Amino acid sequence: MDQTLAGRVALVTGASGGLGAHFAERLAAEGATVALAARRVAMVEARAEAIRAAGGKALALSLDVADPQAIGPAMDRIEAELGPLAILVNNAGVGGQGLALDISVEDWDQTFNVNVRGVFLCAREAARRMMASGVAERGEARIINIASIHTFEPKGGLGAYCASKAAVGMLTKVLAREWARPQIAVNAICPGYIETDINADWFRTEGGQKQLKGFPRRRLAEASDLDAALLMLAGPAARAITGTLITIDDGQSLP
């Protein structure tokens, strides 16, 4: 099987489980050397070990994207141990649940600190390094932000989350415009509801089942449904794709 990402170094944030861990495994399967980052270092180490056991190359590291002082040193380590960074998957995120009249200022700020500021700071630091290393000049620089269907669709009780993901969508377009000349492709994937450990219990409840039956296909999407878009945006096929938001939601956002 052709490994279209052979020789590329990728960083996936929020890679301790769920979509982040899945993205790291898929990139590694395509030949990328992958750095898995999250606050729960024991979990990312287990994920990295699984990739290595399957014949891939992976590094686990602790990173809280809400801490601006931690991002530079984390990328220093990636470059020192793996090589120049070519792919960043900005996946780390939090839910930000709470009605507008109830959510605390602290919870609102935490949602934006992780979902927006963390995305911005990681993207900016990665872009600087991609330009300095020559990765961008070679046309190999890729930044993929993980947004949501709630980038576009409002949802009661998720005001902070929806607003943060809308910000990620616009930020993706702005960064793509600013970094078009240096040839850094910046795009976003906007997934719908996908079954993960975080939401599995909810969708077994009466309320969750009611929500599920409201989807046109009455089912959850799967992480693997994002693979084609992920690999396209991470690899050579994204040469002329930048500033694009790709919705993959199994039709969940249809009226």
PyRosetta script that sets phi, psi and omega in degrees:
from pyrosetta import init, pose_from_sequence

init()
pose = pose_from_sequence("MDQTLAGRVALVTGASGGLGAHFAERLAAEGATVALAARRVAMVEARAEAIRAAGGKALALSLDVADPQAIGPAMDRIEAELGPLAILVNNAGVGGQGLALDISVEDWDQTFNVNVRGVFLCAREAARRMMASGVAERGEARIINIASIHTFEPKGGLGAYCASKAAVGMLTKVLAREWARPQIAVNAICPGYIETDINADWFRTEGGQKQLKGFPRRRLAEASDLDAALLMLAGPAARAITGTLITIDDGQSLP")
pose.set_psi(1, 133.2)
pose.set_omega(1, 178.3)
pose.set_phi(2, -66.4)
pose.set_psi(2, 134.9)
pose.set_omega(2, 177.4)
pose.set_phi(3, -107.7)
pose.set_psi(3, 95.3)
pose.set_omega(3, -171.6)
pose.set_phi(4, -68.8)
pose.set_psi(4, -15.0)
pose.set_omega(4, -177.7)
pose.set_phi(5, -109.5)
pose.set_psi(5, 15.3)
pose.set_omega(5, 179.8)
pose.set_phi(6, -58.5)
pose.set_psi(6, 132.6)
pose.set_omega(6, 179.6)
pose.set_phi(7, 87.2)
pose.set_psi(7, -5.7)
pose.set_omega(7, 179.0)
pose.set_phi(8, -94.1)
pose.set_psi(8, 144.6)
pose.set_omega(8, 176.3)
pose.set_phi(9, -105.5)
pose.set_psi(9, 129.4)
pose.set_omega(9, -177.2)
pose.set_phi(10, -123.1)
pose.set_psi(10, 146.0)
pose.set_omega(10, 172.3)
pose.set_phi(11, -118.5)
pose.set_psi(11, 127.6)
pose.set_omega(11, 174.9)
pose.set_phi(12, -117.5)
pose.set_psi(12, 119.0)
pose.set_omega(12, 177.2)
pose.set_phi(13, -88.7)
pose.set_psi(13, 158.1)
pose.set_omega(13, -177.7)
pose.set_phi(14, 61.4)
pose.set_psi(14, 41.4)
pose.set_omega(14, -170.5)
pose.set_phi(15, -99.6)
pose.set_psi(15, 17.9)
pose.set_omega(15, -178.4)
pose.set_phi(16, -76.3)
pose.set_psi(16, -15.5)
pose.set_omega(16, 179.8)
pose.set_phi(17, -177.2)
pose.set_psi(17, -174.0)
pose.set_omega(17, 175.9)
pose.set_phi(18, 57.2)
pose.set_psi(18, -140.5)
pose.set_omega(18, -176.4)
pose.set_phi(19, -63.7)
pose.set_psi(19, -38.2)
pose.set_omega(19, -178.1)
pose.set_phi(20, -60.3)
pose.set_psi(20, -46.4)
pose.set_omega(20, 178.4)
pose.set_phi(21, -63.1)
pose.set_psi(21, -40.6)
pose.set_omega(21, 178.6)
pose.set_phi(22, -63.2)
pose.set_psi(22, -44.7)
pose.set_omega(22, 179.0)
pose.set_phi(23, -59.5)
pose.set_psi(23, -44.0)
pose.set_omega(23, -179.7)
pose.set_phi(24, -60.6)
pose.set_psi(24, -43.2)
pose.set_omega(24, 179.7)
pose.set_phi(25, -63.4)
pose.set_psi(25, -41.1)
pose.set_omega(25, -179.2)
pose.set_phi(26, -68.2)
pose.set_psi(26, -41.8)
pose.set_omega(26, 178.4)
pose.set_phi(27, -63.5)
pose.set_psi(27, -41.3)
pose.set_omega(27, 178.5)
pose.set_phi(28, -64.0)
pose.set_psi(28, -39.5)
pose.set_omega(28, 179.3)
pose.set_phi(29, -63.6)
pose.set_psi(29, -25.4)
pose.set_omega(29, 177.3)
pose.set_phi(30, -89.8)
pose.set_psi(30, 7.6)
pose.set_omega(30, 173.7)
pose.set_phi(31, 102.0)
pose.set_psi(31, -5.1)
pose.set_omega(31, 179.8)
pose.set_phi(32, -72.4)
pose.set_psi(32, 148.3)
pose.set_omega(32, 167.3)
pose.set_phi(33, -88.3)
pose.set_psi(33, 123.5)
pose.set_omega(33, -166.6)
pose.set_phi(34, -115.9)
pose.set_psi(34, 130.7)
pose.set_omega(34, 169.0)
pose.set_phi(35, -98.7)
pose.set_psi(35, 122.4)
pose.set_omega(35, 178.7)
pose.set_phi(36, -102.5)
pose.set_psi(36, 123.8)
pose.set_omega(36, -175.6)
pose.set_phi(37, -125.6)
pose.set_psi(37, 139.6)
pose.set_omega(37, 175.5)
pose.set_phi(38, -169.9)
pose.set_psi(38, 170.2)
pose.set_omega(38, 177.7)
pose.set_phi(39, -71.4)
pose.set_psi(39, -32.9)
pose.set_omega(39, -177.6)
pose.set_phi(40, -89.3)
pose.set_psi(40, 87.2)
pose.set_omega(40, -170.5)
pose.set_phi(41, -65.8)
pose.set_psi(41, -32.7)
pose.set_omega(41, 179.3)
pose.set_phi(42, -62.7)
pose.set_psi(42, -36.8)
pose.set_omega(42, -179.1)
pose.set_phi(43, -72.4)
pose.set_psi(43, -40.1)
pose.set_omega(43, 178.5)
pose.set_phi(44, -71.1)
pose.set_psi(44, -30.3)
pose.set_omega(44, 176.2)
pose.set_phi(45, -64.4)
pose.set_psi(45, -40.3)
pose.set_omega(45, 177.6)
pose.set_phi(46, -63.8)
pose.set_psi(46, -40.6)
pose.set_omega(46, 178.3)
pose.set_phi(47, -65.7)
pose.set_psi(47, -41.2)
pose.set_omega(47, 179.3)
pose.set_phi(48, -65.0)
pose.set_psi(48, -39.9)
pose.set_omega(48, 179.0)
pose.set_phi(49, -63.2)
pose.set_psi(49, -38.8)
pose.set_omega(49, 178.0)
pose.set_phi(50, -63.5)
pose.set_psi(50, -39.1)
pose.set_omega(50, 177.2)
pose.set_phi(51, -64.8)
pose.set_psi(51, -44.0)
pose.set_omega(51, 179.3)
pose.set_phi(52, -63.7)
pose.set_psi(52, -38.9)
pose.set_omega(52, 179.4)
pose.set_phi(53, -64.2)
pose.set_psi(53, -27.6)
pose.set_omega(53, 178.8)
pose.set_phi(54, -86.5)
pose.set_psi(54, 3.2)
pose.set_omega(54, 178.3)
pose.set_phi(55, 98.7)
pose.set_psi(55, 4.1)
pose.set_omega(55, 179.7)
pose.set_phi(56, -92.2)
pose.set_psi(56, -179.8)
pose.set_omega(56, 179.3)
pose.set_phi(57, -118.2)
pose.set_psi(57, 126.8)
pose.set_omega(57, -175.2)
pose.set_phi(58, -151.6)
pose.set_psi(58, 149.3)
pose.set_omega(58, 177.1)
pose.set_phi(59, -130.3)
pose.set_psi(59, 134.5)
pose.set_omega(59, 176.0)
pose.set_phi(60, -103.9)
pose.set_psi(60, 139.2)
pose.set_omega(60, 176.3)
pose.set_phi(61, -150.0)
pose.set_psi(61, 152.8)
pose.set_omega(61, 179.3)
pose.set_phi(62, -84.3)
pose.set_psi(62, 130.7)
pose.set_omega(62, 178.3)
pose.set_phi(63, -155.1)
pose.set_psi(63, 126.5)
pose.set_omega(63, 170.4)
pose.set_phi(64, -106.9)
pose.set_psi(64, 107.9)
pose.set_omega(64, -175.0)
pose.set_phi(65, -67.3)
pose.set_psi(65, -15.3)
pose.set_omega(65, 176.4)
pose.set_phi(66, -77.5)
pose.set_psi(66, -8.5)
pose.set_omega(66, 179.1)
pose.set_phi(67, -101.2)
pose.set_psi(67, 102.3)
pose.set_omega(67, -175.6)
pose.set_phi(68, -63.5)
pose.set_psi(68, -21.2)
pose.set_omega(68, -179.8)
pose.set_phi(69, -79.7)
pose.set_psi(69, -11.8)
pose.set_omega(69, -175.1)
pose.set_phi(70, -93.0)
pose.set_psi(70, -19.5)
pose.set_omega(70, -170.9)
pose.set_phi(71, -71.2)
pose.set_psi(71, -47.1)
pose.set_omega(71, 179.6)
pose.set_phi(72, -58.4)
pose.set_psi(72, -52.0)
pose.set_omega(72, 178.3)
pose.set_phi(73, -58.9)
pose.set_psi(73, -35.7)
pose.set_omega(73, 177.8)
pose.set_phi(74, -63.7)
pose.set_psi(74, -43.0)
pose.set_omega(74, 179.0)
pose.set_phi(75, -72.2)
pose.set_psi(75, -29.9)
pose.set_omega(75, 173.0)
pose.set_phi(76, -58.3)
pose.set_psi(76, -45.6)
pose.set_omega(76, -178.7)
pose.set_phi(77, -65.7)
pose.set_psi(77, -41.5)
pose.set_omega(77, 178.5)
pose.set_phi(78, -58.8)
pose.set_psi(78, -47.3)
pose.set_omega(78, -178.5)
pose.set_phi(79, -65.9)
pose.set_psi(79, -37.5)
pose.set_omega(79, -179.0)
pose.set_phi(80, -69.0)
pose.set_psi(80, -38.2)
pose.set_omega(80, -174.0)
pose.set_phi(81, -96.6)
pose.set_psi(81, -26.5)
pose.set_omega(81, -174.2)
pose.set_phi(82, -117.1)
pose.set_psi(82, -32.3)
pose.set_omega(82, -176.7)
pose.set_phi(83, 121.2)
pose.set_psi(83, -177.1)
pose.set_omega(83, -176.4)
pose.set_phi(84, -61.7)
pose.set_psi(84, 136.6)
pose.set_omega(84, -179.1)
pose.set_phi(85, -74.7)
pose.set_psi(85, 130.8)
pose.set_omega(85, 179.1)
pose.set_phi(86, -117.0)
pose.set_psi(86, -26.9)
pose.set_omega(86, -174.5)
pose.set_phi(87, -132.7)
pose.set_psi(87, 128.7)
pose.set_omega(87, 172.6)
pose.set_phi(88, -120.4)
pose.set_psi(88, 125.7)
pose.set_omega(88, 172.1)
pose.set_phi(89, -110.1)
pose.set_psi(89, 105.5)
pose.set_omega(89, -178.5)
pose.set_phi(90, -82.5)
pose.set_psi(90, 86.0)
pose.set_omega(90, -174.4)
pose.set_phi(91, -104.9)
pose.set_psi(91, -23.0)
pose.set_omega(91, -175.4)
pose.set_phi(92, -57.3)
pose.set_psi(92, 134.5)
pose.set_omega(92, 180.0)
pose.set_phi(93, -165.9)
pose.set_psi(93, 162.7)
pose.set_omega(93, 176.6)
pose.set_phi(94, -128.2)
pose.set_psi(94, 165.3)
pose.set_omega(94, -172.3)
pose.set_phi(95, -77.4)
pose.set_psi(95, -42.7)
pose.set_omega(95, -179.5)
pose.set_phi(96, 65.5)
pose.set_psi(96, 44.2)
pose.set_omega(96, -178.4)
pose.set_phi(97, -79.7)
pose.set_psi(97, 149.6)
pose.set_omega(97, 176.6)
pose.set_phi(98, 143.7)
pose.set_psi(98, 135.4)
pose.set_omega(98, 175.4)
pose.set_phi(99, -65.2)
pose.set_psi(99, 152.8)
pose.set_omega(99, -175.3)
pose.set_phi(100, -57.2)
pose.set_psi(100, -34.9)
pose.set_omega(100, -179.3)
pose.set_phi(101, -80.4)
pose.set_psi(101, -11.5)
pose.set_omega(101, -173.7)
pose.set_phi(102, -111.6)
pose.set_psi(102, -32.1)
pose.set_omega(102, -172.9)
pose.set_phi(103, -63.0)
pose.set_psi(103, 138.4)
pose.set_omega(103, 180.0)
pose.set_phi(104, -78.8)
pose.set_psi(104, 156.6)
pose.set_omega(104, 176.5)
pose.set_phi(105, -60.5)
pose.set_psi(105, -37.3)
pose.set_omega(105, -179.3)
pose.set_phi(106, -63.6)
pose.set_psi(106, -42.3)
pose.set_omega(106, 179.4)
pose.set_phi(107, -69.0)
pose.set_psi(107, -38.8)
pose.set_omega(107, 176.3)
pose.set_phi(108, -60.0)
pose.set_psi(108, -48.2)
pose.set_omega(108, -179.1)
pose.set_phi(109, -63.2)
pose.set_psi(109, -38.8)
pose.set_omega(109, 179.2)
pose.set_phi(110, -63.2)
pose.set_psi(110, -39.5)
pose.set_omega(110, 177.6)
pose.set_phi(111, -60.5)
pose.set_psi(111, -45.0)
pose.set_omega(111, -179.9)
pose.set_phi(112, -73.6)
pose.set_psi(112, -32.3)
pose.set_omega(112, 178.0)
pose.set_phi(113, -61.0)
pose.set_psi(113, -41.8)
pose.set_omega(113, -178.8)
pose.set_phi(114, -84.2)
pose.set_psi(114, -52.0)
pose.set_omega(114, -170.0)
pose.set_phi(115, -75.6)
pose.set_psi(115, -25.9)
pose.set_omega(115, -177.3)
pose.set_phi(116, -116.7)
pose.set_psi(116, -59.3)
pose.set_omega(116, -178.2)
pose.set_phi(117, -61.6)
pose.set_psi(117, -40.9)
pose.set_omega(117, 178.7)
pose.set_phi(118, -61.4)
pose.set_psi(118, -41.6)
pose.set_omega(118, 177.3)
pose.set_phi(119, -62.6)
pose.set_psi(119, -46.0)
pose.set_omega(119, -179.8)
pose.set_phi(120, -61.6)
pose.set_psi(120, -48.9)
pose.set_omega(120, -176.0)
pose.set_phi(121, -66.0)
pose.set_psi(121, -40.9)
pose.set_omega(121, 177.8)
pose.set_phi(122, -65.5)
pose.set_psi(122, -42.9)
pose.set_omega(122, 179.7)
pose.set_phi(123, -63.5)
pose.set_psi(123, -43.6)
pose.set_omega(123, -178.5)
pose.set_phi(124, -65.0)
pose.set_psi(124, -44.3)
pose.set_omega(124, -179.9)
pose.set_phi(125, -65.4)
pose.set_psi(125, -40.9)
pose.set_omega(125, 178.4)
pose.set_phi(126, -63.9)
pose.set_psi(126, -43.7)
pose.set_omega(126, -178.2)
pose.set_phi(127, -61.7)
pose.set_psi(127, -42.3)
pose.set_omega(127, 178.4)
pose.set_phi(128, -58.3)
pose.set_psi(128, -42.4)
pose.set_omega(128, -178.5)
pose.set_phi(129, -73.4)
pose.set_psi(129, -36.9)
pose.set_omega(129, 177.7)
pose.set_phi(130, -62.5)
pose.set_psi(130, -37.3)
pose.set_omega(130, 177.6)
pose.set_phi(131, -72.2)
pose.set_psi(131, -41.4)
pose.set_omega(131, -177.2)
pose.set_phi(132, -68.6)
pose.set_psi(132, -33.6)
pose.set_omega(132, -174.7)
pose.set_phi(133, -84.0)
pose.set_psi(133, -14.5)
pose.set_omega(133, -175.8)
pose.set_phi(134, 93.8)
pose.set_psi(134, -5.7)
pose.set_omega(134, 178.0)
pose.set_phi(135, -60.1)
pose.set_psi(135, -43.8)
pose.set_omega(135, 179.6)
pose.set_phi(136, -64.2)
pose.set_psi(136, -44.3)
pose.set_omega(136, -178.9)
pose.set_phi(137, -60.7)
pose.set_psi(137, -31.6)
pose.set_omega(137, 177.9)
pose.set_phi(138, -78.9)
pose.set_psi(138, -3.6)
pose.set_omega(138, 179.0)
pose.set_phi(139, 77.8)
pose.set_psi(139, 24.4)
pose.set_omega(139, -176.5)
pose.set_phi(140, -108.7)
pose.set_psi(140, -0.1)
pose.set_omega(140, -174.6)
pose.set_phi(141, -79.5)
pose.set_psi(141, 126.6)
pose.set_omega(141, -177.4)
pose.set_phi(142, -135.7)
pose.set_psi(142, 127.7)
pose.set_omega(142, 172.4)
pose.set_phi(143, -121.5)
pose.set_psi(143, 123.5)
pose.set_omega(143, -178.6)
pose.set_phi(144, -120.6)
pose.set_psi(144, 113.2)
pose.set_omega(144, 177.7)
pose.set_phi(145, -94.1)
pose.set_psi(145, 137.7)
pose.set_omega(145, 178.5)
pose.set_phi(146, -97.4)
pose.set_psi(146, 108.0)
pose.set_omega(146, 179.3)
pose.set_phi(147, -98.8)
pose.set_psi(147, -131.1)
pose.set_omega(147, -174.3)
pose.set_phi(148, -172.6)
pose.set_psi(148, 161.8)
pose.set_omega(148, 170.4)
pose.set_phi(149, -63.9)
pose.set_psi(149, -19.5)
pose.set_omega(149, 177.0)
pose.set_phi(150, -80.3)
pose.set_psi(150, 5.1)
pose.set_omega(150, 163.2)
pose.set_phi(151, -62.7)
pose.set_psi(151, -31.0)
pose.set_omega(151, -175.9)
pose.set_phi(152, -116.4)
pose.set_psi(152, -29.7)
pose.set_omega(152, -171.9)
pose.set_phi(153, -105.1)
pose.set_psi(153, 123.0)
pose.set_omega(153, 177.7)
pose.set_phi(154, -72.7)
pose.set_psi(154, 151.0)
pose.set_omega(154, 177.2)
pose.set_phi(155, -145.5)
pose.set_psi(155, 119.3)
pose.set_omega(155, 179.6)
pose.set_phi(156, -58.2)
pose.set_psi(156, 139.2)
pose.set_omega(156, -178.3)
pose.set_phi(157, 84.9)
pose.set_psi(157, -1.3)
pose.set_omega(157, -179.7)
pose.set_phi(158, -128.9)
pose.set_psi(158, 36.1)
pose.set_omega(158, -176.9)
pose.set_phi(159, -58.1)
pose.set_psi(159, -45.7)
pose.set_omega(159, -179.5)
pose.set_phi(160, -64.6)
pose.set_psi(160, -43.6)
pose.set_omega(160, -179.4)
pose.set_phi(161, -64.4)
pose.set_psi(161, -49.6)
pose.set_omega(161, -179.4)
pose.set_phi(162, -59.6)
pose.set_psi(162, -44.6)
pose.set_omega(162, -179.5)
pose.set_phi(163, -64.4)
pose.set_psi(163, -38.5)
pose.set_omega(163, -179.2)
pose.set_phi(164, -67.6)
pose.set_psi(164, -39.7)
pose.set_omega(164, -178.9)
pose.set_phi(165, -73.5)
pose.set_psi(165, -32.3)
pose.set_omega(165, 172.5)
pose.set_phi(166, -62.0)
pose.set_psi(166, -39.1)
pose.set_omega(166, 177.3)
pose.set_phi(167, -63.8)
pose.set_psi(167, -39.7)
pose.set_omega(167, 177.8)
pose.set_phi(168, -62.2)
pose.set_psi(168, -39.8)
pose.set_omega(168, 178.8)
pose.set_phi(169, -61.5)
pose.set_psi(169, -47.3)
pose.set_omega(169, 179.4)
pose.set_phi(170, -69.5)
pose.set_psi(170, -38.3)
pose.set_omega(170, 177.1)
pose.set_phi(171, -59.5)
pose.set_psi(171, -40.1)
pose.set_omega(171, 178.0)
pose.set_phi(172, -56.9)
pose.set_psi(172, -45.1)
pose.set_omega(172, -178.7)
pose.set_phi(173, -68.3)
pose.set_psi(173, -40.0)
pose.set_omega(173, -179.5)
pose.set_phi(174, -65.3)
pose.set_psi(174, -45.7)
pose.set_omega(174, -179.9)
pose.set_phi(175, -65.0)
pose.set_psi(175, -38.0)
pose.set_omega(175, 177.3)
pose.set_phi(176, -60.9)
pose.set_psi(176, -39.5)
pose.set_omega(176, 179.3)
pose.set_phi(177, -68.9)
pose.set_psi(177, -44.0)
pose.set_omega(177, -177.8)
pose.set_phi(178, -67.2)
pose.set_psi(178, -33.1)
pose.set_omega(178, -174.5)
pose.set_phi(179, -106.7)
pose.set_psi(179, 18.7)
pose.set_omega(179, 178.8)
pose.set_phi(180, -65.3)
pose.set_psi(180, -44.8)
pose.set_omega(180, -177.8)
pose.set_phi(181, -65.0)
pose.set_psi(181, -40.2)
pose.set_omega(181, 175.5)
pose.set_phi(182, -73.1)
pose.set_psi(182, -1.4)
pose.set_omega(182, 175.7)
pose.set_phi(183, 69.7)
pose.set_psi(183, 36.9)
pose.set_omega(183, 171.5)
pose.set_phi(184, -98.0)
pose.set_psi(184, 116.8)
pose.set_omega(184, 179.6)
pose.set_phi(185, -82.7)
pose.set_psi(185, 122.4)
pose.set_omega(185, 179.8)
pose.set_phi(186, -120.9)
pose.set_psi(186, 116.9)
pose.set_omega(186, -177.8)
pose.set_phi(187, -138.2)
pose.set_psi(187, 171.8)
pose.set_omega(187, 179.2)
pose.set_phi(188, -137.0)
pose.set_psi(188, 145.9)
pose.set_omega(188, 170.4)
pose.set_phi(189, -106.0)
pose.set_psi(189, 133.1)
pose.set_omega(189, -178.7)
pose.set_phi(190, -115.4)
pose.set_psi(190, 88.3)
pose.set_omega(190, -176.9)
pose.set_phi(191, -77.0)
pose.set_psi(191, 154.9)
pose.set_omega(191, 168.1)
pose.set_phi(192, -87.1)
pose.set_psi(192, -158.3)
pose.set_omega(192, -179.2)
pose.set_phi(193, -75.4)
pose.set_psi(193, 122.9)
pose.set_omega(193, 180.0)
pose.set_phi(194, -123.4)
pose.set_psi(194, 137.3)
pose.set_omega(194, -178.8)
pose.set_phi(195, -69.6)
pose.set_psi(195, 123.2)
pose.set_omega(195, 175.7)
pose.set_phi(196, -136.2)
pose.set_psi(196, 175.7)
pose.set_omega(196, 177.9)
pose.set_phi(197, -61.7)
pose.set_psi(197, -28.0)
pose.set_omega(197, -176.7)
pose.set_phi(198, -70.0)
pose.set_psi(198, -39.3)
pose.set_omega(198, -173.1)
pose.set_phi(199, -108.6)
pose.set_psi(199, -3.4)
pose.set_omega(199, -175.0)
pose.set_phi(200, -57.8)
pose.set_psi(200, -43.1)
pose.set_omega(200, -179.0)
pose.set_phi(201, -64.3)
pose.set_psi(201, -40.3)
pose.set_omega(201, -179.6)
pose.set_phi(202, -60.6)
pose.set_psi(202, -43.3)
pose.set_omega(202, -175.3)
pose.set_phi(203, -76.0)
pose.set_psi(203, -2.2)
pose.set_omega(203, 171.7)
pose.set_phi(204, -93.1)
pose.set_psi(204, -10.6)
pose.set_omega(204, -179.7)
pose.set_phi(205, -82.3)
pose.set_psi(205, 169.5)
pose.set_omega(205, 178.1)
pose.set_phi(206, -61.0)
pose.set_psi(206, -43.7)
pose.set_omega(206, 178.6)
pose.set_phi(207, -63.7)
pose.set_psi(207, -40.9)
pose.set_omega(207, 179.3)
pose.set_phi(208, -65.3)
pose.set_psi(208, -40.8)
pose.set_omega(208, 178.0)
pose.set_phi(209, -64.8)
pose.set_psi(209, -36.3)
pose.set_omega(209, 177.4)
pose.set_phi(210, -64.8)
pose.set_psi(210, -42.6)
pose.set_omega(210, 177.8)
pose.set_phi(211, -62.8)
pose.set_psi(211, -43.0)
pose.set_omega(211, -178.7)
pose.set_phi(212, -60.5)
pose.set_psi(212, -41.5)
pose.set_omega(212, -179.3)
pose.set_phi(213, -69.6)
pose.set_psi(213, -15.5)
pose.set_omega(213, 176.6)
pose.set_phi(214, -82.0)
pose.set_psi(214, -12.7)
pose.set_omega(214, 177.2)
pose.set_phi(215, -75.8)
pose.set_psi(215, 142.8)
pose.set_omega(215, -177.9)
pose.set_phi(216, -54.2)
pose.set_psi(216, -36.5)
pose.set_omega(216, -179.7)
pose.set_phi(217, -101.7)
pose.set_psi(217, 2.5)
pose.set_omega(217, 175.3)
pose.set_phi(218, 52.6)
pose.set_psi(218, 45.7)
pose.set_omega(218, 179.1)
pose.set_phi(219, -157.4)
pose.set_psi(219, 165.3)
pose.set_omega(219, 172.2)
pose.set_phi(220, -91.7)
pose.set_psi(220, 149.8)
pose.set_omega(220, 172.5)
pose.set_phi(221, -76.1)
pose.set_psi(221, 171.9)
pose.set_omega(221, 179.1)
pose.set_phi(222, -118.0)
pose.set_psi(222, 153.6)
pose.set_omega(222, -179.5)
pose.set_phi(223, -55.6)
pose.set_psi(223, -36.5)
pose.set_omega(223, -178.3)
pose.set_phi(224, -65.3)
pose.set_psi(224, -19.1)
pose.set_omega(224, 177.4)
pose.set_phi(225, -65.3)
pose.set_psi(225, -16.7)
pose.set_omega(225, -179.8)
pose.set_phi(226, -91.9)
pose.set_psi(226, -7.9)
pose.set_omega(226, -170.8)
pose.set_phi(227, -59.9)
pose.set_psi(227, -45.6)
pose.set_omega(227, -176.0)
pose.set_phi(228, -61.0)
pose.set_psi(228, -43.5)
pose.set_omega(228, 179.4)
pose.set_phi(229, -67.3)
pose.set_psi(229, -43.3)
pose.set_omega(229, 179.6)
pose.set_phi(230, -56.9)
pose.set_psi(230, -50.8)
pose.set_omega(230, -175.4)
pose.set_phi(231, -70.6)
pose.set_psi(231, -33.2)
pose.set_omega(231, 175.6)
pose.set_phi(232, -63.7)
pose.set_psi(232, -47.4)
pose.set_omega(232, -176.5)
pose.set_phi(233, -73.0)
pose.set_psi(233, -22.2)
pose.set_omega(233, -179.3)
pose.set_phi(234, -86.6)
pose.set_psi(234, -19.5)
pose.set_omega(234, -170.0)
pose.set_phi(235, -113.2)
pose.set_psi(235, -163.3)
pose.set_omega(235, -176.9)
pose.set_phi(236, -59.7)
pose.set_psi(236, -26.9)
pose.set_omega(236, -177.6)
pose.set_phi(237, -64.7)
pose.set_psi(237, -17.1)
pose.set_omega(237, -179.3)
pose.set_phi(238, -89.1)
pose.set_psi(238, 14.6)
pose.set_omega(238, -179.1)
pose.set_phi(239, -52.8)
pose.set_psi(239, -39.7)
pose.set_omega(239, -177.8)
pose.set_phi(240, -114.6)
pose.set_psi(240, 21.8)
pose.set_omega(240, 179.5)
pose.set_phi(241, -116.1)
pose.set_psi(241, 114.2)
pose.set_omega(241, 175.3)
pose.set_phi(242, -154.5)
pose.set_psi(242, 145.6)
pose.set_omega(242, -177.2)
pose.set_phi(243, 75.5)
pose.set_psi(243, 21.0)
pose.set_omega(243, -176.2)
pose.set_phi(244, -104.8)
pose.set_psi(244, 137.4)
pose.set_omega(244, 174.7)
pose.set_phi(245, -111.4)
pose.set_psi(245, 117.4)
pose.set_omega(245, -176.1)
pose.set_phi(246, -104.8)
pose.set_psi(246, 117.0)
pose.set_omega(246, 177.8)
pose.set_phi(247, -89.1)
pose.set_psi(247, 125.5)
pose.set_omega(247, 177.3)
pose.set_phi(248, -130.8)
pose.set_psi(248, 97.5)
pose.set_omega(248, -170.9)
pose.set_phi(249, -139.6)
pose.set_psi(249, 13.6)
pose.set_omega(249, 178.6)
pose.set_phi(250, 58.3)
pose.set_psi(250, 27.6)
pose.set_omega(250, 178.5)
pose.set_phi(251, 79.8)
pose.set_psi(251, 10.4)
pose.set_omega(251, -173.9)
pose.set_phi(252, -63.7)
pose.set_psi(252, -28.7)
pose.set_omega(252, -177.7)
pose.set_phi(253, -90.8)
pose.set_psi(253, 3.3)
pose.set_omega(253, 176.0)
pose.set_phi(254, -67.4)
pose.set_psi(254, 147.2)
pose.set_omega(254, 179.1)
pose.set_phi(255, -60.4)
pose.dump_pdb("model.pdb")
